């Protein structure tokens, strides 16, 4: 599973950095590198663009995994350059941004928007597979999540617009419920197609999410 991100519009980043003349940049060597939003190339490109705005980039680094304890180690190793900066620009998912805030009192500015959790189907192509809703139905839908695989998020079979196994919203996309049907048929469990799934109870995954084991 990967955190899928995209870079914010540069005008938005520029606005967020308006009051800061010195910036330290942190990228991520895992998810953001894979999605080409916060790896070495993207960090260096950001450095060049900020310098074009006459910002002083006091330093930069790409943490192997920005959302784990390596971030603390990296910030300590680069303490002098971080101290010179007025803020830290983080080119990682929201988890990485949060992790950086745990280890510094400086303002932390996200350069990316986190879109979803996904898997890589083929090089450079990522697909959402889980909405982290807290009410998993994968056992009854043959491992295909209708909430994410269906363009309309339908929980009880296909809409009337499905045509020859293709989605009404995106005709290049396979209908999620056709895929579920085919897999359930192969498993000899087509009776599950008739099972009713009630509307999602959004209180099942309360916010802020927290669990104590």
C-alpha positions, 0 to 999 in steps of 0.5 A, a space after each residue: 500500500 502506498 500513499 498517493 500524492 500530487 503536488 499542490 499548485 505552485 501558486 499555492 505553495 508560493 502563497 504558503 511560503 510568503 512570509 518565509 525567506 529561508 526554507 528547508 526542504 524534506 522529501 520522501 524516499 518511498 511513496 512520494 518517490 514512487 509517485 514522482 512527487 517528492 523524490 530527489 528529482 522533485 526536491 531539486 526542482 522545487 529548490 530551483 523554483 524557490 530560488 527563482 523566487 529569491 528564497 534561500 534554501 538552507 538545505 534539503 534531504 530525502 528521508 528514506 521513509 518520511 512517516 517513520 522514526 527516520 525523520 527524527 534522525 534526519 532532522 537531527 543530522 541536519 540540525 544546523 541547516 534546519 535551524 537556519 530555515 524559517 520553515 520546513 517544506 515537506 514533499 511527502 504525504 500527510 503522514 510525513 508532514 505530521 511526523 515532521 511536526 513531531 520533531 520541530 517547532 518550526 512551521 511545517 508547510 505541505 507541498 503535496 496533497 494526499 489523495 488516497 491509499 493505493 497499489 501499483 498495478 503497473 509501473 507508474 500506475 496506481 489504483 485506490 483499493 481502500 477508503 479505510 471506512 472501518 466497515 470492510 465488505 471485501 469478504 462478500 465482494 470477492 476482494 474488490 471494494 465497491 466503495 473505491 472500485 465503483 465510480 459511484 461507490 455503489 454497495 448493492 450491485 451495478 447501476 443501470 448504466 453499466 454496458 458490456 462490463 464497462 462503467 457508465 462514468 468512465 467507458 474505459 474502466 471495467 464495471 466494478 460490479 461486473 468484476 465482483 460478479 465474475 469473481 464470485 461466480 468463479 468461487 461458486 458464491 453468486 448468492 452473495 450478489 443478493 445480499 443487501 449492504 446497508 448504507 455506510 455508518 460514518 460513525 463507525 470510523 469516528 474522527 479523530 480516529 484513534 484505537 487503543 490496543 
